[in-house]
Amino acid sequence: MRRAIAPLILLLFVLAGCEKEMDLADRLPKASLELTDGYCLVAGEQVVVNHRDISYYDYGAHLLYLKSHRSSAEFLEEAGSLTVYAGGEEIYMVNTHPGYSSSMPWGPFIWTFPTFYEDYIIAIDLMATLTGFMEEGSDSREDPRIVKALKKYGQYREGLHCEIVSCNYSGSGEVLLHLKLSNRDEVNYYYLDPEKMGMGLFHYFTNGLSLWNDDEGQSYTNRAEHISPYPWDSWDLEWMSLLEGGSSVIITLEYNNFETVPAGTYMAMFNFPGLAHVERDQLAQRHGQIWLGKLQLNREVVVE
């Protein structure tokens, strides 16, 4: 009798696995697309996005813009995980993660409902250690084979690039932060301008500057007021400035109530924000396109 039970349990596991695969296939679009030599996303055995569905990929913000005939809602909620292909080669795997989950994802991932973007955007995020963010070549989303496949079909954009130029802390809790924002595309982009928005509204879209001491495992943060727009997902073009293609601008942020920071070496960390909730037909404005996304910035600084 015991000999009969073991094969039965094994059979149940096999059947459960088959049922799970069938369930995934049932939930995804019925017909798999062709795996092309461009940028593709594959869920299980099904190609759910190929280069014919893509308008372009913002390589700086890692946002995939879909053409008007496609929506991420068709497959993203049910996929579980996706594999990125480029030039017919498997590049890396990216997991999906519910926005309501209390757990944190790791590595490359895509937020699912509730997500920050409209359904014509697939945002591929990255959760890594600070060392992982800083190490060159540690980001699997950045691969020359991906760039090559995107460029082949005119779908590659570098987007905006941002760096911390300087970060000066004074003992009175004042910090002067200088950022350099560069447009590496030929397209003009509208970006969120803290000078036009004010510090409070700008910091609704970002947590702002923090200083991390790795030896102590301690983070020191700003105390900037956060002012929410009303309604929460609204925006105004008057908040933005235009950055023409191939140009750059210096952005200055002044913090007047920063936490007290002991002398030492720190990693200055800042997320430069863009909008997220913008309808497809509102992206293109009179003199350029609204830039979406966020950029993670890091720079070592010394506090004396």
Phi, psi and omega in degrees: 000316180297325179295329181283330183291318183301310177297328180294317178298317178300318180297320179297320177296318179298313180297322179296320178295318179296319181295322180296318179296319180295322179297318178298315180297323179293327184280335181275167176309142189297323184251126176289142177279173179281137172279107185261182179271011175263204178277128182224151172242132184236130176246116185063241178256004186253132173279114184260340175217131168234183190296340180286345180266354191258132171279304173193170179237122174276104188286337178286315181265351183056054175246127177262119181263120180273153175289167189295340181275358182238154177220137178294340180295342181293336188214339193294320183296330187259350191291322183081300175211156180230152175245130178272128174244147174213130183062027181081000181255143173287127184255303180199165178255143178230129180271153171264151184216124181297138180295339181270356184290142178277346179274161179255139177284173177219144181073199178292136179206164178234124175292136170250187190310133353279130183256166184272345187242163175288168190282003173267001180244136166243112182261118179260105184268175178218129172246120182211169173290164177301320177299320179297321178296325187275333185286126178293135179086001183273349181266107184293344178290339184256103187218132182301335178290327176292314179302315181299315181295320179292317181295329181302326182248020177064034185247011183261128170229141177277334179071211179265148176235138181225142178219152175278116179279314178204154178215108186245120181254134174248157184296347181272009180085013179260135178231131176249117184245127177246126178245147173246117180254125184237142175256112184263006178253172173276343180284140173280139180238140168271128180236155177293123185251112182298333179293325179278326184278328192088153185298322184296309180292320178301321182279002166290330184266353179210152174281351176080201187279139169222154178242124185249127175256110186289326181295321182268346186063038187236136178246138177242133190234168176278165178240034181295141177290141177253120179250121182275138173288162178229124352294170190300331183259016181275164177205166182219135180297338179291346176284347194247156171241158182262128175248111184289156180304134178078007182247172180217165181212147175265129179247130181247130176239130179246120176257127185253356184219047181285152176299152178293127185243119177295160177298143180157185179257132185227162170257113175283129184233135183208137173257113176278123189263154167233180176284167177229313185272078178233124179295152183306317184283359177255356181298312182278120176248183190302316187248003181174196183243143176289127179276132178249157173121199177203154182231127179273122182244142177218143175202136178284134178226157179243128175256124184262000000 
